[in-house]
Amino acid sequence: MIKTDILIIGAGPTGLFTVFEAGLLKLKCHLIDALPQPGGQCSEIYPKKPIYDIPGFPEILAGDLTRNLLEQGKQFEPGFTLGERAETIEKQEDGSFIVTTNKGTKHQAPIVAIAGGLGSFEPRKPALDSIASYEDKGVEYIIKDPEFYRGKKVVISGGGDSALDWSIFLTDVASSVTLIHRRNEFRGALDSVEKVGELTKAGKINLITPAEVTNLHGDGKIEAVTVTSKEGEETQIETDHFIPLFGLSPKLGPIGNWGLEIEKNAIKVDNSLNYQTNIPGIFAIGDVNTYPEKLKLILCGFHEATLMCQAAYRIINPGKRLVLKYTTVSGIDGFDGSRKEAPKAVVQAIN
């Protein structure tokens, strides 16, 4: 049983920033996410997409934002359960909650903060009749460990940042990399498109456009794919792995069965109660929630996380007075009432 003060479901930007705000209040956090790494959409779908509305950053790449948030929160030593989906929730006699994942991992906390963005993500799968029979037998929808492809023949399909970035990365890992996209134009970052072009000219990536994978072959595991060009010409390519990276489809998932009030696939919250749901002790922050005049911005998720942590502190510490302090005055460690200086790293960052 993993025990913590605030159990955060969703390790996207809002969930990661919650770690910092909770840490200032001496509250420990543990995060659950169905994806194999923190960052949500920012790390999985568009790590090289520039974001322009983060205070203090005229422009920051989504992947860099994730790294910064992880760095900001690591001093408070959060725990992570990654690659597992929050499946069930049970309220205990003491008012705490036990959340169990699809793999049976149990977590207990007095506060649950749902920060699942647009919900849990499931891979968008190509419409190939035989694809289900090859899943985990050479067909993967998410790359969890690049070393898994060491010395292997890999075919990647897709036209976004994930397809481009992994094609580039795996040229130094796999024995061969083939990238297939149904259009000549890509949706990813320009520098990634240019890099793929350079690697194609250097013979390190076999780029096939416009074309699609139309059939899979193999006895018990993937051995080859059929690629059909826009003109209808078919080519069979030998491969050890076929990785369609078509993005992720957001779904509220099992959370929708937890007795929470749902409106248009979002969780209704009371913003006068710091984004608490209809179940006391369960909050929803970020894109997963809805309330009058809601704006789906990372900036708003940060604000909601901050207020939610204040409410969580009062629930966990009933009757204890909470005095708002500023980090410029108290430092990161001074929120217990002591007057401590900010860590040197913080001072250097400001300077």
RAGICOR-V175469 format. One line per field, one symbol per residue. ss: DSSP state (a for helix, b for strand, c for the rest). psi: psi as a letter, one per 40 degrees, with the letter a starting at -180 (. if undefined). A space follows every 10 residues. Layout:
ss: ???
psi: ???
//
This chain:
ss: cbbccbbbbc ccaaaaaaaa aaaaccccbb bbbccccccc aaaacccccb bccbccbccb baaaaaaaaa aaaaaaccbb bbcccbbbbb bcccccbbbb bccccbbbbc bbbbcccccb bbbccccccc aaaabcccbc cccccaaaac ccbbbbbccc aaaaaaaaaa cccccbbbbb bcccccccca aaaaaaaaaa accccbbbbc bbbbbbbccc cccbbbbbbc cccbbbbbcc bbbbcccbbb bcaaaaaccc cbbccbbbcb aaaccbcccc cbbbcaaabb cccccccaaa aaaaaaaaaa aaaaaacccc ccccccaaaa cccccccccc cccaaaaaaa c
psi: hhiidhhhhh fadddddddd ddddefhiih hhhdieiieb dddddgdehh hefhhehdhh iddddddddd ddeddegiih hieihhdihh hideeiihhh ieeehiihie hhhhffbeai hhihiighde ddeehefehi ehhdhdedeh eihhhhhiea ddddddddde dedidihhhh ieidiieaid dddddddddd deeehghhih iiheiiiigd ihdiihhhid eehhhhhiid hhghgeaihh idaddeeeei hhhffihhih eefffiaehh ehihiaeeii ihfhhgiddd dddddddddd ddddddgheh hhhhihddde ideeeeeigi iiiddddddd .
//
